[in-house]
Amino acid sequence: MNQDRCAGIIRQVMGSMKERWGKLTANPVVECAGARDQRAGRMQERYGVSREMAAREFNEFLERNRNWDPSKQ
């Protein structure tokens, strides 16, 4: 297990804590930021990429799918 994968696991845990804090304080911005950190950490853990690359790929994914609406399926 390389350092980037370990950092991904830590990022997931921190994102989970941030998301729970957002729910506890009823702050949707913090809650969404925590969920986003969790997903980026999961990518970082799975593919062993750096934090910057995981964030960049996640942002590209969000840009490509920003108009996706599951109710139209």
Residue pairs with C-beta under 8 A, 6 or more apart in sequence:
2 48
4 44
4 48
4 49
4 50
4 51
5 44
5 45
5 48
7 41
7 44
7 51
8 41
8 42
8 43
8 44
8 45
8 46
8 48
8 54
9 41
9 45
10 41
11 37
11 38
11 40
11 41
11 44
11 51
12 37
12 38
12 41
12 42
12 45
13 41
14 37
14 41
15 34
15 35
15 36
15 37
15 38
15 39
15 40
15 41
16 34
16 38
17 34
18 30
18 31
18 33
18 34
18 37
19 30
19 31
19 34
19 35
19 37
19 38
20 34
21 27
21 30
21 34
22 28
22 29
22 30
22 31
22 32
22 33
22 34
23 31
36 58
39 58
40 51
40 54
40 55
40 58
41 54
43 49
43 54
43 57
43 58
44 50
44 51
44 54
47 54
49 57
